Amino acid sequence: MEWLIPALSAILALSVPIVLIGGLHNRNKGKEPKGIGWQFIRYTVLTISIPIIALLALNKALSPEVATLIGTAMGFAFGKKDEKNE
């Protein structure tokens, strides 16, 4: 069972660049590339922060300062009102 934590850590760490590369590839495909808007930023923050939080918690490295920074980033990404839909 000693191999389980490093294996899970590697999987979680590799998921972050895969999400970034996949998201940017999705935005750039097609005849006219899309811009990076609030929905893409929200998606990126959510899909990157969850593996990072899990990785830090798994390795017992989640300090209060780190939790504050992650919470701030998620609050910034999800706290903006969408003026188009109002």
C-alpha positions as CSV (number, residue, x, y, z in Angstrom):
1,M,0.0,0.0,0.0
2,E,3.0,2.3,0.1
3,W,2.7,2.9,-3.6
4,L,-0.9,4.1,-3.4
5,I,-0.2,7.7,-2.3
6,P,2.5,8.4,-4.9
7,A,0.4,6.9,-7.6
8,L,-2.7,9.0,-6.7
9,S,-0.5,12.0,-6.4
10,A,0.9,11.5,-9.9
11,I,-2.6,11.0,-11.3
12,L,-3.8,14.2,-9.7
13,A,-0.8,16.2,-10.7
14,L,-1.1,15.1,-14.3
15,S,-4.7,16.0,-14.5
16,V,-4.0,19.7,-14.1
17,P,-1.9,20.2,-17.3
18,I,-4.3,17.8,-19.2
19,V,-7.2,20.1,-18.3
20,L,-5.4,23.2,-19.3
21,I,-4.2,21.8,-22.6
22,G,-7.6,20.2,-23.4
23,G,-9.5,23.4,-22.6
24,L,-7.2,25.6,-24.7
25,H,-7.4,23.1,-27.5
26,N,-11.2,23.2,-27.4
27,R,-11.1,27.0,-27.5
28,N,-8.8,27.1,-30.5
29,K,-10.4,24.5,-32.7
30,G,-12.7,25.5,-35.6
31,K,-12.5,28.2,-38.2
32,E,-12.7,31.1,-35.7
33,P,-11.1,30.5,-32.3
34,K,-13.1,31.6,-29.2
35,G,-11.9,34.0,-26.7
36,I,-11.2,33.1,-23.1
37,G,-14.3,34.4,-21.2
38,W,-15.7,34.0,-17.8
39,Q,-17.2,30.6,-18.4
40,F,-13.9,29.2,-19.4
41,I,-12.2,30.8,-16.4
42,R,-14.8,29.3,-14.1
43,Y,-14.4,25.9,-15.7
44,T,-10.6,26.1,-15.5
45,V,-10.5,27.2,-11.8
46,L,-12.9,24.5,-10.8
47,T,-11.3,21.6,-12.7
48,I,-7.8,22.6,-11.5
49,S,-8.5,23.5,-7.9
50,I,-10.2,20.2,-7.0
51,P,-7.2,18.0,-7.9
52,I,-4.8,20.5,-6.3
53,I,-6.9,20.5,-3.1
54,A,-7.0,16.7,-3.2
55,L,-3.3,16.5,-3.8
56,L,-2.4,18.8,-0.9
57,A,-4.8,17.0,1.4
58,L,-3.5,13.6,0.4
59,N,0.1,14.6,1.2
60,K,-1.0,16.4,4.4
61,A,0.3,19.8,3.1
62,L,-2.9,21.8,3.2
63,S,-2.1,24.7,5.5
64,P,-4.6,27.5,6.4
65,E,-2.7,29.9,4.1
66,V,-3.0,27.6,1.1
67,A,-6.7,27.0,1.8
68,T,-7.2,30.8,1.9
69,L,-5.5,31.3,-1.5
70,I,-7.6,28.5,-3.1
71,G,-10.8,29.9,-1.6
72,T,-9.9,33.3,-2.9
73,A,-9.3,32.1,-6.4
74,M,-12.5,30.1,-6.4
75,G,-14.5,33.1,-5.0
76,F,-13.1,35.3,-7.7
77,A,-14.0,32.9,-10.4
78,F,-17.5,32.2,-9.3
79,G,-18.4,35.5,-7.6
80,K,-18.8,37.6,-10.7
81,K,-22.3,38.4,-11.9
82,D,-23.0,37.7,-15.5
83,E,-24.5,40.9,-16.9
84,K,-25.7,39.3,-20.1
85,N,-28.2,37.0,-18.3
86,E,-29.8,39.7,-16.2
